Amino acid sequence: GSLCPGIFGQRLEDTVHHERKYGPRLAPLLVEQCVDFIRERGLTEEGLFRMPGQANLVRDLQDSFDCGEKPLFDSTTDVHTVASLLKLYLRELPEPVVPFARYEDFLSCAQLLTKDEGEGTLELAKQVSSLPLVNYNLLRYICK
């Protein structure tokens, strides 16, 4: 675990609320930094979210973010390590991006999509847009 009480394992709403004092953003800084880096450097990378990053570097980056630092990713940063950090952050959220209470609704969408793509797409859009705002914004940032 980290030496600082940080954003890993913190409720998404709390992280977003805390980071508002640094200016408006759609997703937590860690998510923005990871997603932007992956978009810039990793989209052609083989097995991007399958192959693990370097565990010791992931831990160091986790500690830095938990302690309120803003570590920079540069040309020497391994894209698999950044992807692993993002996955770890999402995995450690106390409640997933799609909240537990909404899980069944999203599963129903998946089933509907296989039966009727048009209807399923409309239902999925409805479900996504009715997520809590911080969850919606995070999902939107990752998927855009």
C-alpha positions in Angstrom: 0.0 0.0 0.0 0.9 3.6 -0.3 2.4 5.8 2.4 0.0 8.6 1.6 -3.8 8.5 1.8 -4.5 9.1 -1.9 -6.7 8.6 -4.8 -6.3 4.8 -5.2 -9.3 3.3 -3.4 -11.0 6.7 -3.0 -14.5 7.2 -4.1 -14.6 8.8 -7.6 -16.9 11.7 -6.4 -14.4 12.5 -3.6 -11.4 12.6 -6.0 -13.3 14.7 -8.5 -14.4 17.1 -5.8 -10.9 17.4 -4.3 -9.3 18.0 -7.7 -11.8 20.8 -8.6 -9.6 23.2 -6.7 -7.0 22.8 -9.4 -9.4 23.8 -12.2 -12.2 22.1 -14.1 -11.5 18.7 -15.6 -13.7 15.9 -16.9 -11.9 13.0 -15.2 -9.4 12.6 -12.4 -5.9 13.9 -13.3 -4.4 10.4 -13.2 -7.1 9.1 -15.7 -6.5 12.2 -18.0 -2.7 11.7 -17.9 -2.9 8.0 -18.5 -5.5 8.1 -21.3 -3.8 11.0 -23.1 -0.5 9.2 -23.0 -2.0 6.0 -24.2 -3.8 7.8 -27.0 -0.6 9.5 -28.0 1.8 6.6 -27.7 0.0 3.3 -27.3 -2.8 2.8 -29.7 -0.6 0.7 -32.1 1.0 -1.2 -29.2 0.4 -5.0 -29.3 -1.6 -6.3 -26.3 -1.9 -2.9 -24.7 -4.2 -3.8 -21.8 -3.2 -7.5 -21.8 0.5 -7.3 -21.2 1.4 -6.0 -17.8 3.7 -3.0 -17.1 6.7 -3.1 -14.8 5.2 -3.8 -11.3 7.8 -1.7 -9.5 7.2 1.3 -11.7 3.4 1.0 -11.4 3.8 1.0 -7.6 6.1 4.0 -7.7 3.7 5.9 -9.9 0.8 4.9 -7.7 2.6 6.2 -4.6 3.4 9.5 -6.4 -0.2 10.1 -7.4 -1.4 9.0 -3.9 0.9 11.6 -2.4 -0.5 14.4 -4.6 2.4 14.5 -7.0 1.9 14.8 -10.7 4.5 12.5 -12.2 5.2 13.2 -15.9 5.2 10.5 -18.5 7.9 11.0 -21.3 9.5 9.2 -24.1 11.2 6.8 -21.7 7.9 5.8 -20.0 6.6 2.3 -21.0 3.1 2.5 -22.3 2.2 -0.9 -20.7 3.2 0.5 -17.3 0.8 3.5 -17.9 -2.0 1.1 -19.0 -1.4 -1.0 -15.9 -1.6 2.0 -13.7 -4.9 3.1 -15.3 -6.3 -0.5 -14.8 -5.2 -0.5 -11.2 -6.8 2.8 -10.5 -10.1 1.6 -12.0 -9.9 -1.7 -10.3 -9.4 -0.1 -6.9 -12.4 2.3 -7.1 -14.7 1.3 -4.2 -17.5 1.2 -6.8 -17.0 0.5 -10.5 -17.5 3.1 -13.1 -20.8 1.4 -13.9 -22.2 1.3 -10.3 -23.3 -2.0 -8.8 -26.9 -0.9 -8.8 -26.8 -0.4 -12.6 -25.0 -3.5 -13.5 -28.1 -5.6 -14.4 -29.4 -2.7 -16.6 -26.2 -2.7 -18.6 -26.2 -6.5 -18.9 -29.7 -6.3 -20.3 -28.4 -3.7 -22.9 -25.8 -6.2 -24.0 -28.5 -8.9 -24.5 -30.7 -6.4 -26.4 -27.8 -5.3 -28.6 -27.4 -8.9 -29.8 -31.1 -9.2 -30.6 -31.8 -5.7 -32.0 -28.8 -3.4 -32.6 -30.8 -0.3 -33.2 -33.0 -0.7 -30.1 -30.0 -1.9 -28.0 -27.9 1.2 -29.0 -30.8 3.5 -28.0 -31.1 1.7 -24.6 -27.4 1.8 -24.1 -27.3 5.5 -24.8 -30.1 6.0 -22.3 -28.4 3.9 -19.6 -25.0 5.7 -20.1 -26.5 9.2 -20.0 -28.3 8.3 -16.7 -25.1 7.4 -14.9 -24.0 9.7 -12.1 -22.2 12.7 -13.7 -18.7 11.8 -12.4 -19.1 8.3 -13.7 -20.5 9.5 -17.0 -17.6 12.0 -17.4 -15.0 9.3 -16.6 -16.4 6.8 -19.0 -16.7 9.5 -21.7 -13.1 10.6 -21.2 -11.8 7.0 -21.5 -14.0 6.2 -24.6 -13.8 9.4 -26.5 
